[in-house]
Amino acid sequence: MIVCKLAEILNKKSWSIYRLRKESGVSYPTLLGLYHNRSRMYRADVLDKLCGALRCQVSDLLNWSATTRKKVVGRTGS
């Protein structure tokens, strides 16, 4: 599972989401999704803007974790 570390980076820099919004030009809802690690898609243009504003690499923002997700058991039609 890919984990976004935006909250950690902002805390280290003592930045707010509002400041990142102003510096990067990324929309507030997009930043909230990344901050709370709810995003499942990471657009290249968004990552580029964030890395430019935060002066970091994509590998600083995203991390792969071997944590297994719970499988959703679906109903089978009979």
URVEN-V818178 format. One record per residue. SS is DSSP state (H for helix, E for strand, C for the rest). Layout:
# URVEN-V818178
ss
SS
SS
This chain:
# URVEN-V818178
ss
C
E
E
E
C
H
H
H
H
H
H
H
H
C
C
C
H
H
H
H
H
H
H
H
C
C
C
H
H
H
H
H
H
H
H
C
C
C
C
C
C
C
C
H
H
H
H
H
H
H
H
H
H
H
C
C
C
H
H
H
H
E
E
E
C
C
C
C
C
C
C
C
C
C
C
C
C
C
